Amino acid sequence: MLTHKKLSVALALVTVLIVVGGVSWAVIDSQQPDLSIREQVRDDAMAYIKTNHPETAQFMNNLTWTGGRTTPPDILGAETYAYTSQGWNVTIQYPVIQNPIYTITADYSATSAGGASIPYRVIWQGTLENATITETSYTFAQ
């Protein structure tokens, strides 16, 4: 009889731990921001640019994006999204179909800080298809 009671208490304790752990995980997980598909495309393109063109890394510190859908509501069959952050303008266009090819343009324009006023310009174009980014054009001007 004593063994049965110990087993019941042990099972109750394990059940409580599982429930508390599951609730804690759900709370922690819900605090992580979910990126939309377009935001993920934008972030993947920016990571590609930074990795493949290291001279652009100096312009990618602490980016905080604003923007979203720019397609007029009466346009059917295609979407356009635009995001901006600290001199960057990223535009994403794609047809509204299953597994679309995303066309991405990232355009950076700014002058350097410190009074030297050296203008910088980055224009990158590419596509994202089936999780693969392909660069179609890149310009870096100083």
N, C-alpha and C positions, 0 to 999 in steps of 0.2 A: 504494500500500500504506500509506503514511504517513497519507493522508487517511482511509482506512478505520479505522485505529487511533484517530485523533483523534475520529472520529464515534462509535466504540464507547465510548471513554472518556467522551465528552460524554453519551451516552445513559445510561451507567451512573451518572454523577454526577446527572443529572436524576432518574433512578429513585430513587436514595438520598434525594435531597431531598424527593421526593414522599412516600416512605414515612415518613421522619422527620417531615415536616410533618403527615401524616395521623395518626400516632401521637400527636404533641404535641397536635393539636386534640382527639383523642379523650380524652386525659387531662384537658385543660382543661375540655372539655365535660362530662365525667363528674363534675367537682367542683362543677358548678352543681346546686343542689337542684331536683328535679322536684316541682312542686306537684301534688297530686291535684286532680281536678275540683272537689271540695268546697272545698279550700283556695283554689283560683282563684276560685270563686264568692264565698267569704268576702272575699278580698282585693279583688275587683271591687266588692263592696257597700261595703266600707270606703272605697275610693277615691271611689265615687259620693257617699257621705255627706260626706266631707271636701271634695269639689269643690263640691257643691250646698248645703252648710251649713257655711260657713267657721268659724263659731263652735265647731265640734267639733274643729277642727285641733289645738287646745291639748291635747286628750285622746288624740292619736294618735301621740305620739312614741315611737319605739323599741318598738313592740309585738312581743312574743315570745309566740306562741300555743302553748297546750297544749290537748289534747282530741282528739276523734275521734268515732267512731261510738257512738251511745247507743241505737240500736235493739236491742231484745232479739233474740237469734238465732232465736226461734220466730215472729217477725212476718215475714210475706211480703208483698211488693208495695209496700212503702214503706221509706224510709230516713230517719233523723234523725241529724244530726251536731251536736255542740256544741263550741265553742271559747271559751277565756277568755284574757284578757290585760289586766292593769292596769286593772281595773274594767269591762272590756268582756266581755259574754257574747253570743256570736253563735250562733244556732241556724239550721240549714238543714234543711229537710224537702222531700222530693220523692218522687213515685211512681217505682217501678222500671220505666220504660218508655223507649223510644227518644225522645230529645229531650224530656226532662221539663221541666216548669215548676218551678223551684226557689223555694220560699217561704223568705224570709230575715227574721229578726228580729235586730236589733243593739240591745242594751240596755246603757247605761253608767250607772253610779252611783258617785259618790265625793264626798268633801269636799275642799276645796282645802287645800293645804299652807300652813304658816305660822301656824297657830293661829286663823285667822279662821273656820274651819269652815263655809264657805259650801257647802251641798250642791248638787251638779249632778246632773241626770238627763237622759239622752238615750234616747229610745225611737224606733227607726226600723224600719219594716216595708216590705217590698217583694218583688218577684219578679224572677227572671232567666229570660228565655225567648229562645232563639235569640240569645244574646250581648247582649241588650238588658235593661237594668235599668229597672224601673218602680217608682217609689215609691208606696206605698199609704197610708202614715201616717208622720207625723213629729211628735215632741214634744220640745221643749227647755225644761227648767225649771231655774231658779236661785233 
